[in-house]
Amino acid sequence: MTMLHDPDFGTPAGKGAASISAEVDGQPVRVPEGTSVLRAAALAGIDIPKLCATDSLEPFGSCRLCLVEIDGSRGTPASCTTPVTDGMVVRTQTPKLARLRENVMELYISDHPLDCLTCAANGDCELQDMAGAVGLREVRYGYEGANHLDAAPDHSNPYFDFEPSKCIACSRCVRACGEVQGTFALTIAGRGFDSKVTAGAGESFMDSECVSCGACVQACPTATLQERSVVQLGLPSRSVVTTCA
C-alpha cells in the first residue's frame, strides 16, 4: 500500500529483438515484438480498463475488462493476452466495448459488498476505480440469488486480513505467490461460480505454507487481502522514498 503509484502498463515488456508497428485508436505505435496490445496502448497514453492484469505478473486474461476490437479478427479478444502484430489496427473505445465492459463490471459489483465508504481500501481500490472508468451507474441484479457475501474472513495472519467476500477471483494473489515469491502457498479451488482463493488445502493462512511476504497483499486489486495496519489505522497520508532497510 502506497501513496506513490508507478505507471502500470498491464503486462511485462516484450522481449523480442525486432520492433513492430501498429495502430491503436488512430495513433501509430512501435513496440518490441511480443508486446501485448494492452501494454502498447498504455505506452501510447491510452488507458484500457483492467483488473487481473498488472505489469509485474504474466498476463492471465480472466477479468474480461480489457477487451478490444482488432480489424480482421473476430470477437473482442482480451488485450492483455493478445500480442501486437505488424500492421495491426486496434480500437479500444467503441460503443460495443463500452457496453461489454459495463456489463462485466455490473456482474462483479452484484457479488461484492457495497461498503465502499467504510472499506479499508476506499480511495485505493482498483475495483472502485474501474467501476468509475467504465461508467457503471447502476446494478440491475439483486442480492436474492447465490453470492459469496457470507464467506467467512480469515484473521489468522498477524500482518494481514483475508476477506473472501470481497474476492473477484482475478488470481493476482495466487500468481504473485508463485511468480514473484515462489512459495505457491495459494491456489484457486473449485470451478466457475464456486472458484475461490484458498491457502493450501483449505487451511488458514497461518496453517499453510504462507511466509507472510506480502506479495499477495500488494497484488490484490480490492480489499480482499489488506494489511492489518491499514485496517486499523487507515490509508497512509504520505509516502517517503528511501532505501530498503
CORSULLIN-V870130 format. One record per backbone hydrogen bond with DSSP energy under -0.5 kcal/mol. CO is the residue of the C=O (numbers start at 0). NH is the residue of the N-H. Records with the same first field share a line. If there is no record, write none. Layout:
# CORSULLIN-V870130
CO = NH, NH
This chain:
# CORSULLIN-V870130
2 = 4
3 = 5
6 = 8
8 = 10
9 = 53
17 = 32
19 = 30
20 = 86, 87
21 = 28
22 = 24, 89
23 = 26
26 = 23
28 = 21
30 = 19
31 = 34
32 = 15
34 = 83
35 = 39
36 = 40
37 = 41
38 = 42
39 = 43
40 = 45
41 = 44
44 = 46
45 = 47
53 = 56
65 = 78
68 = 90
69 = 72
76 = 67
77 = 80
78 = 36, 37
80 = 82
81 = 36
83 = 33
84 = 87
87 = 22, 89
88 = 70
89 = 24
90 = 68
93 = 97
94 = 98
95 = 99
96 = 100
97 = 101
98 = 102
99 = 103
100 = 104
101 = 105
102 = 106
103 = 107
104 = 108
105 = 109
106 = 110
107 = 110
108 = 111
112 = 114
114 = 117, 118
115 = 118
118 = 121
120 = 123
124 = 128
125 = 129
126 = 130
127 = 131
128 = 132
129 = 133
130 = 135
131 = 134
147 = 150
152 = 154
153 = 161
158 = 227
160 = 162, 225
161 = 153, 163
162 = 165
163 = 166
170 = 174
171 = 175
172 = 176
173 = 177
174 = 178, 179
175 = 179, 180
176 = 181, 182, 183
184 = 199
186 = 188, 197
188 = 195
190 = 193
191 = 194
195 = 188
197 = 186, 199
198 = 202
199 = 201
202 = 198
203 = 207
204 = 207
213 = 217
214 = 218
215 = 219
220 = 125, 126
223 = 162, 225
225 = 160
226 = 230
227 = 231
228 = 232
229 = 233
239 = 241
